[in-house]
């Protein structure tokens, strides 16, 4: 998945790049790996697959809401995997 995003908080750039490389909590990767593979010490292949899964979830969130910009605080549960201090005032933009 080569789609790119921009994550900002209070107009400061936190991340810009490919969705599959976005900042994700290690604990979220571990949890997803247990869910998908029953693996609590995921190898790089399982980690990569989990990252792809998170990117697909984010992309689906954009599509479902028919937008290219999300207010992360409105989707706190769905975006709890993001490795940011707080989702307050965080905006995620899908770049073209």
C-alpha positions, -999 to +999 in steps of 0.1 A: +000+000+000+017+031-012-009+056-001+006+085+019-007+104+048+001+135+069-005+135+106-005+168+124-013+179+159-020+216+166-007+224+131+027+207+138+037+178+115+040+145+134+044+122+104+043+124+066+048+093+045+034+060+036+005+046+056+024+013+062+052+033+079+030+054+102+039+055+139+022+026+156+025+015+192+046-016+197+019-029+221-007-025+193+015-046+169+020-072+195-018-073+202-027-076+165-001-103+161-016-123+189-050-118+173-039-128+138-011-153+144-012-162+181+023-148+182+032-126+211+068-121+199+061-112+162+089-116+137+094-089+111+071-107+087+042-107+112+051-071+122+049-060+085+016-078+081+002-061+112+013-027+098-004-034+065-036-043+084-035-010+103-030+009+071-059-009+055-081+000+085-071+036+083-078+037+045-112+021+051-119+048+077-113+075+051-134+056+025-163+049+049-165+086+059-161+097+024-133+121+033-095+126+029-092+143+063-100+128+097-103+144+131-086+116+151-103+124+183-136+114+167-122+080+160-102+074+192-112+037+194-104+029+158-071+048+159-059+037+193-030+019+175-014+052+166+018+061+185+010+096+194+008+112+229-028+121+225-054+120+197-067+155+208-062+180+180-047+154+157-057+155+120-049+128+095-049+137+059-048+112+030-025+127+004-031+124-033 
